[in-house]
Amino acid sequence: INPLYPAKTDALNRELVAMLVYLEAPDVVAKTVPLMSQEAVGLEEIEFDDDLLRRSGGYGGTFLNQKANNPQRQQIHYAYALKNVSEGWTPALRKQYFTWFAKSRNFKGGASFGGFIENFRKESLARITDEKERAEMDALSKQPVRLIPEGYEEARKIEIGMLRGMKFDKETLEAKAGEPIAIVLTNNDPDG
């Protein structure tokens, strides 16, 4: 099953990463950590009845907040799946993984959402045997992260197409030198 991962659908990727972690695939970390910084393959829209949720004084507001601020369910699944993996980590992969926890502090969810993320962050830290490295990753995962760099809040957004092999589709790139821009990557690969 290893050659099938990553797949073209979120649902299949969730199943494959769980199986590969269970089977202790040697490259599951190297394949999964980069996926944690991407949007979901096919954003799965959850259908909510907004009018019904607005009438609910209890949990309705929480669901509306979650809908407006997608907490990156796919990224969370990948991070959660890797929490018990001990082998296959390089210093760069471990740093990228724990940086994700700092970024996740900007995600919105229900009342227990932050606690859920914090609990498996701690479980992930417990897997690091080197005390110094564990302390470094603990500090790194707590640092506040700006999702939009300073000075780019009002930047013009441009979409850049990605082709097979993660190559830029230069035909879609239009920007002036020195212009602050926010880049949105789109899939222009005809094979998906």
C-alpha positions as CSV (number, residue, x, y, z in Angstrom):
1,I,0.0,0.0,0.0
2,N,3.0,2.3,0.4
3,P,3.2,3.3,-3.3
4,L,-0.5,4.4,-3.1
5,Y,0.3,7.1,-0.6
6,P,-0.3,10.0,-0.9
7,A,-3.5,9.5,-2.9
8,K,-5.7,11.9,-4.7
9,T,-8.5,12.0,-2.1
10,D,-8.5,13.1,1.5
11,A,-10.5,10.1,2.7
12,L,-8.1,7.6,1.2
13,N,-5.1,9.5,2.5
14,R,-6.6,9.4,6.1
15,E,-6.9,5.6,5.8
16,L,-3.5,5.1,4.2
17,V,-1.6,7.1,6.8
18,A,-3.3,5.2,9.6
19,M,-2.3,1.9,8.1
20,L,1.2,2.9,7.2
21,V,1.8,4.2,10.8
22,Y,0.4,0.9,12.1
23,L,2.6,-1.1,9.7
24,E,5.6,1.1,10.7
25,A,6.4,2.1,7.1
26,P,9.9,3.6,7.2
27,D,9.0,6.6,5.0
28,V,5.5,7.5,6.5
29,V,7.0,10.5,8.3
30,A,8.8,11.8,5.2
31,K,5.6,11.5,3.1
32,T,3.2,12.8,5.7
33,V,4.9,15.9,7.3
34,P,4.9,17.9,4.0
35,L,1.2,17.2,3.6
36,M,0.5,18.9,7.0
37,S,1.4,22.3,5.4
38,Q,-1.1,21.9,2.5
39,E,-4.7,22.5,2.1
40,A,-6.8,19.4,1.9
41,V,-6.8,17.7,-1.5
42,G,-10.5,18.2,-2.1
43,L,-12.1,20.4,0.6
44,E,-14.9,18.4,2.0
45,E,-17.7,20.7,2.8
46,I,-19.8,19.9,5.8
47,E,-23.4,20.7,5.3
48,F,-24.9,22.7,8.2
49,D,-28.3,24.3,8.4
50,D,-27.2,27.9,9.3
51,D,-30.7,29.0,10.4
52,L,-31.0,26.1,12.8
53,L,-27.6,26.7,14.2
54,R,-28.3,30.4,14.8
55,R,-31.4,29.5,16.8
56,S,-29.3,27.2,19.1
57,G,-28.0,29.1,22.0
58,G,-25.7,26.3,23.1
59,Y,-23.6,24.7,20.5
60,G,-24.9,26.5,17.4
61,G,-22.4,29.3,17.6
62,T,-19.5,26.8,17.9
63,F,-20.5,25.0,14.8
64,L,-21.0,28.3,12.9
65,N,-17.5,29.4,14.0
66,Q,-16.0,26.1,12.9
67,K,-17.7,26.4,9.5
68,A,-16.3,29.9,9.1
69,N,-12.8,29.0,10.3
70,N,-12.1,25.6,8.9
71,P,-9.7,24.0,11.4
72,Q,-7.8,22.0,8.7
73,R,-9.2,18.6,9.6
74,Q,-6.9,16.9,7.2
75,Q,-3.7,18.4,8.7
76,I,-5.0,17.5,12.2
77,H,-5.5,13.9,11.1
78,Y,-1.9,13.7,9.8
79,A,-0.5,15.3,12.9
80,Y,-2.5,13.0,15.1
81,A,-1.5,9.9,13.1
82,L,2.2,10.7,13.5
83,K,2.1,11.3,17.3
84,N,3.1,7.7,18.1
85,V,5.8,7.3,15.4
86,S,9.3,6.9,16.8
87,E,11.3,6.1,13.7
88,G,11.9,8.0,10.5
89,W,12.3,11.5,11.9
90,T,15.1,13.7,10.6
91,P,15.8,17.0,12.5
92,A,14.1,19.0,9.6
93,L,11.0,16.8,9.6
94,R,10.7,17.0,13.4
95,K,11.1,20.8,13.3
96,Q,8.4,21.1,10.6
97,Y,6.1,18.8,12.6
98,F,6.4,20.7,15.8
99,T,6.1,24.1,14.0
100,W,2.7,22.9,12.8
101,F,1.5,22.8,16.5
102,A,2.4,26.5,16.8
103,K,0.5,27.2,13.6
104,S,-2.5,25.2,14.9
105,R,-3.0,27.7,17.7
106,N,-4.6,29.9,15.1
107,F,-7.2,27.2,14.2
108,K,-10.7,27.5,15.6
109,G,-12.9,24.7,16.9
110,G,-15.2,23.6,19.7
111,A,-14.7,24.1,23.4
112,S,-12.3,21.1,23.8
113,F,-10.4,21.7,20.5
114,G,-7.4,23.4,21.9
115,G,-7.1,20.8,24.7
116,F,-7.3,18.0,22.1
117,I,-4.4,19.5,20.1
118,E,-2.4,20.1,23.3
119,N,-2.8,16.6,24.5
120,F,-1.4,15.0,21.4
121,R,1.3,17.6,21.2
122,K,2.4,16.4,24.6
123,E,2.2,12.7,23.5
124,S,4.3,13.6,20.5
125,L,6.9,15.3,22.7
126,A,7.0,12.2,24.9
127,R,8.3,10.1,22.0
128,I,11.5,12.2,21.8
129,T,14.1,10.5,23.9
130,D,16.8,13.2,23.8
131,E,16.0,15.7,26.6
132,K,17.6,18.7,24.9
133,E,15.7,18.0,21.6
134,R,12.5,17.5,23.5
135,A,12.9,20.9,25.2
136,E,13.7,22.6,21.9
137,M,10.6,21.1,20.2
138,D,8.4,22.0,23.2
139,A,9.5,25.6,22.9
140,L,9.2,25.6,19.1
141,S,5.7,24.2,19.2
142,K,4.5,26.9,21.7
143,Q,5.9,30.0,19.7
144,P,3.2,32.2,18.3
145,V,3.0,32.0,14.5
146,R,1.9,34.8,12.2
147,L,-0.1,33.2,9.4
148,I,0.3,36.3,7.3
149,P,3.8,37.9,7.4
150,E,4.0,41.5,8.6
151,G,3.4,44.0,5.8
152,Y,1.5,41.5,3.7
153,E,-2.0,41.8,5.3
154,E,-3.3,43.8,2.3
155,A,-1.2,42.0,-0.3
156,R,-2.6,41.2,-3.7
157,K,-3.4,37.5,-4.0
158,I,-2.3,35.7,-7.1
159,E,-2.9,32.1,-8.0
160,I,0.0,30.1,-9.4
161,G,-0.7,26.8,-11.1
162,M,1.4,23.8,-10.1
163,L,2.3,21.2,-12.7
164,R,3.5,17.6,-12.3
165,G,6.6,17.4,-10.1
166,M,5.7,20.5,-8.2
167,K,6.8,22.8,-11.0
168,F,5.3,26.3,-11.4
169,D,3.1,27.0,-14.4
170,K,5.0,30.2,-15.4
171,E,2.1,31.2,-17.7
172,T,0.0,31.9,-14.6
173,L,2.6,34.0,-12.8
174,E,2.0,37.8,-13.1
175,A,3.7,40.0,-10.5
176,K,6.0,43.1,-10.4
177,A,9.4,42.9,-8.8
178,G,9.2,44.1,-5.1
179,E,5.4,43.9,-5.0
180,P,4.0,42.2,-1.9
181,I,1.9,39.3,-3.0
182,A,0.1,36.4,-1.4
183,I,0.5,33.2,-3.4
184,V,-2.3,30.7,-3.7
185,L,-1.2,27.4,-5.3
186,T,-3.6,25.6,-7.6
187,N,-3.3,22.2,-9.2
188,N,-2.8,22.6,-13.0
189,D,-1.6,19.0,-13.5
190,P,-3.9,17.5,-16.1
191,D,-3.5,14.1,-14.3
192,G,-4.7,15.5,-11.0
